[in-house]
Amino acid sequence: MTAKKVTMMKNFSGEAAVTDKAGAELSSAKAKKVLIFYDCAYPDWGYLPWFLYDPLIRSEANIEVKKVYGDRAGSDPSKYIQAGEDMETGDAGKAITPELTEQNISSYDLVIIPCPHIIKNDYINDLLSYVDNNGALFLVQPTFESPSQASLFMNKLGVTLKGTEDKTPASSLLTDHPSARILGLPEGTSVYPHRMWLPHMRFDPGQSTVLTRLGFGGDPDLFVTENGRVGLAATDLFNDLEAHLRGAKEYAQYKANMGHLFVNTVRALLGFGFFDQPVQTPMRKWSEMFYAYASSRDYVLLAQQEEPFSERLSAEQLMRMLDKADHEIGQAATLLVQGKFDKGKAVYDSSVKRLSECMDQMTSVKRYMIRGWHSSVLTPDYYGGGLMGFAEPEYQDHLIQWMEKQLNWCERTGAKRLMNITSCDLELLVKYYPDEIKRFSKGIKDGYLENVHGIYSQAFLPLLPEESNVRQFSYGLPVIENALDEKVQTYATCRDHFDYHPQLPQLLNNFGYKHAILHSGFLGEIKEIRADKIMWRGLDGSDIEASPQYEGIEKPLFLTHPENIAKADKMGYKTILLGDTLDATCHLYPEKIPSEKELTLINPIAPIAGTWVTAKEFFEKTPEAEQACFLGVDDLWANKLDIWSSWGCMNEAVEWNRTTENKILAAEKLSAMAAVLGKMPSTDLMKTKEKLDESWQSLLRTQDHMFFGSVNYANQVPPVTVKPGEEKAGAHAWGYDRELLPKAAATVGGMENYTEDLTPNYAGPMIPVNRYNRAQEFIKESQDIADAIAGKAFSDLSEGVNAAPLDKSVIPLLVFNQLGWNKRECVAFEKNFSQGEVFHFNLNDGSKDVSYQVVSEDRYADGSVKRVKALFRADIPSLGYKIYYLKPTKEKPVPVVAKSLQTSPARLENDYYLVEVNAENGGISRIFDKTLGIEMLDSNRVGNELFSPALPAARSSDESAEVELIEQGPLRSTIRIRSKIGASPYECSVRLYDNMKRIDFDLTVDYGKEGMNFGARKEDDTGLFAQFPLNFRGKLYINQPFGLYEAQKERQVTTDFADVYQGQYGLSLIHRSSPSYHYKDGTLSICLSRARPFVVGKQTYQYSIYTHKDDPFQGDAYTVAKSVNTPLEVYWPDTLPAEQQQAFSFLSINQPNIVLSALYYEGDAIYIRFYERSGKKTNAGINLPYLKSAEYNQVKLNHEKIREIENKNGEIELKFEPWEIVTIAISGALCGS
């Protein structure tokens, strides 16, 4: 809420008082006036006034509340306790200096200062006079300007101030005083929590009434002085409680305990006397309902301050309506404390409906609210007492209990919730919490819950290759359907994720989704649209009904703040959907007041903020969308995906993911080919499929945002020695192993210290799980399975072949191409030999010798080869393999002369490029495309320059470099550059190939053992970049899954490459592990790292340059990028494949713009997936010579049949719409041996 919308009263000198616009709320003779000092507009403890509506108070008198915002304390921190320092809430929680003159406070019955504060010496006598005249005070951690004045004040109250204690017990315990009996709990019960690392005040209470103590026989915490006029708290109890909001499973009970202890304290201070009997369950529930009324009343008051609501319902009109509602609340309270529940409920309901009428008079916008919870990443590891990993919130018991609590609320009130539990977690929860999951399944059937999202892990889809996108759904959705007996219909993510890209509507339609919610959080930006609902149109023209990011609504949509509703009203919206699927019990309105439970409890009587719905209900209850909107990469801007990690840490994860996906896809294709050819034993079909599933699931799990980009801190040397008392608050880490960093070195929100900042006094598992190591283990498991299946497939293909090579010493080498086009490129192999086995060798393709280049080799003492790494140019047919033969010889082969490669110490040249390196600074001074006749780089600058704009500001071109030609061969030549950027040394190899148009870069940056940061988290133009200043300006194009796009925004993330094209020629910068690009002022850059967390040790980055004449859509830039990122696979079979086929192709495609995405088997069918990649309507001929008599059908991604396809002896024609994904199912194709 902006300051101009608050009614300011200057009756306090130097302070601003805020009151309800309704003015005096009731003029009842029994009204008690309460003044509350606030430290900010919306403190975390902003619900405190709601407790004043408890029936035990309202049955005694009406309460008039005034809120005053006090001045901040001085700069000397020794004068007060900075209780809110580590809560990251700005000024909230820090001490204030209220003006406590007798003139200012004398008209009030009670003055409450629930935040840490300083009492000036000038006010001591005023306070004592106020108390002597029957005024009452409630002070939280009062601090004084001088010890003498503190003693004077406390001694007058019969209390002795004994100073402060540096740390605080974990919780306050109930005493045996009758006033504490209100909770109905035995003495010594822990009733509310504290942050142990913060100090508390020490008092000798004298004859005071002590309700809680800090430990058995410990210092008093909450007490009322002997004269009954002053309540004191030794701890910052309200802020302590709110620090536990997200973390403590007992939060709701803690809040209820604190509420009734506060109610009893207020009763005594207002002269009603302590309530010395337990408040039992029925009345406790009514207390919650009265707090809900107060919450909703505040909401109505907040709403009336917004335009145009204030014009439709004046302050005077609202006052009259609230007078009536408050009068009825008082009546209801009286009836309820008399046990007349039926009559009390009727009057209570009437008062709530009056609040709803206020909202109806202010707006006709239909308000709907969603809320829910999401999980994070568990690991299939059991430590003896439970699962390991982070369930969010906290550990697994906590998550389940939280979900059950929310379901209880729904069953009690008819409210609705969304479940966003990822399938990888749900699989584990089903195993270890079967009864609880059955209950949630019933909640879905009963209409209280809906499961949304549906992907296997919380993955950032724009970063992932095409098949990972598909498999996130194909592996995720069945888990949910099996576990919860529900098909996911709505795609919705929580605000701390960003899982959107322009081809998502096509994927969602193919998987049976009906709806989507396009509400962005802080990881990306979604284009605002002025419509209640839209048909979200994908790149291929697919539509899915969606709730858009509303135009003109400034506050985040997860907040049900009245300002959002007012803006919707002004903009002419008829409906609005607010809320989120983030963890429940987070703040709803205003920003820092947790009110979810209160809004839930009151909702079935009459909606105030809005009506709780499932996503399905929202789309059913609201009119159909009237417009379709295409959203491109600029409209679904994934601009902050590095928020949970950093570029620099995520790069390694991207490379792991790409390599592993390639291995799995190759294994799928090879096993399917073996099955089709009848070479896989029937008994192995199911086993192989199960192992492939296991391999995929291990990979998909590592794509979760909590794994994707983790850093190995195990080898880090902390940059600063951690001294006792200076460590970051809390040392436990939600089941993950993190380094303990000092506060000065900790990065706010960084995963390296994402511990119990949100979870004080953490009590969960402390078995460490190093995220980096566990992710690496998952990757290895996945790759090992894929390699084993691929090797087995080759073995199956060669089974039964008795023919051996003419020379038994010949070693067959098989090169596999899993792409849908022929591929001719250099491929590397590595081989170990026994001593005396090989001294020299030739390489042959069955008809002629093939040139090769030795990259490195080791030899035995007798001169024979121990290990060799070499490369050669392979020419492999589409989706097929070719056999090469390594033939040992006694004679050294005749050296092969390079046909086109020319080199010098700082110059590389072939038929396509001339590349020159600046010998002084190591930058690329020239890239000349010989076929185009174009200089690609700005001649006044250097390319491949490592550059950090700020923090620290550094350029590699400012440093001297060591430039050396380290490889000069017939197939490849390499120049190595050694220099540094800032304090980090780096080494870059620049490679050029014979008869191949591509320049490769292999960069390693050493961030050191302490770790290094480049740039700042919130300064997007900072970071470490490898930049190429171009000699031309053009349009930027990027690819994301299943699509290629022109981009206007200068920062983008890509799946494979970014391309700058000026109309006649262009340059592609292809990445293997660095998906973040910048294009600004003619310079194209890859972001190597940015800020949080520290990047540790050596990190490797691989990228390539390809220049071209045709535009990226119609030319071959796309296929070149995919070829770079799908290298040829090399296998060493024990025997030759069946019939000793020299070259084998399983499939061919006659159109270059059709991409083969996958080939796999499931059940009794083979599935093949293609997609169109240029935006052109295409009829493509597909030749499958080994599937001539099978039955062909086109199916959706979920394998539902669309239509039959005519099979002409293994040849079919597929019709592709622009950007369409087409999957075919081939039945009767498996011929297991």
Helices and strands as residue ranges (DSSP letters): G 3-5, E 8-9, E 16-18, E 32-38, G 48-53, H 55-58, E 63-69, E 71-72, G 77-79, G 85-87, E 96-97, H 102-105, E 110-113, E 117-119, G 121-123, H 124-132, E 136-140, E 142-144, H 147-156, E 160-165, E 171-174, G 178-183, E 190-193, E 200-204, E 209-210, E 212-214, E 219-220, E 222-224, E 230-233, H 237-243, H 251-269, H 281-304, H 309-312, H 315-337, H 341-362, E 366-370, E 372-374, E 377-382, E 387-390, H 396-413, E 417-420, H 423-432, H 434-445, E 449-451, G 461-463, H 466-484, E 490-491, H 504-510, E 515-517, E 525-526, E 528-529, E 534-537, E 543-547, E 549-550, H 562-571, E 575-579, H 596-602, E 611-612, H 615-621, E 628-630, E 636-637, H 650-676, H 682-702, G 713-715, G 751-753, H 771-797, E 811-817, E 823-832, E 840-844, E 852-859, E 865-876, E 880-889, E 902-904, E 907-909, E 913-917, E 924-929, E 934-935, E 945-948, E 954-955, G 956-958, E 962-968, E 972-981, E 984-993, E 999-1006, E 1024-1029, E 1035-1040, E 1043-1047, E 1051-1053, E 1057-1061, E 1066-1071, E 1076-1080, E 1083-1089, E 1098-1108, H 1117-1125, E 1129-1131, G 1138-1140, E 1143-1145, E 1148-1149, E 1154-1162, E 1165-1172, E 1178-1183, E 1191-1195, E 1201-1205, E 1211-1216, E 1221-1227
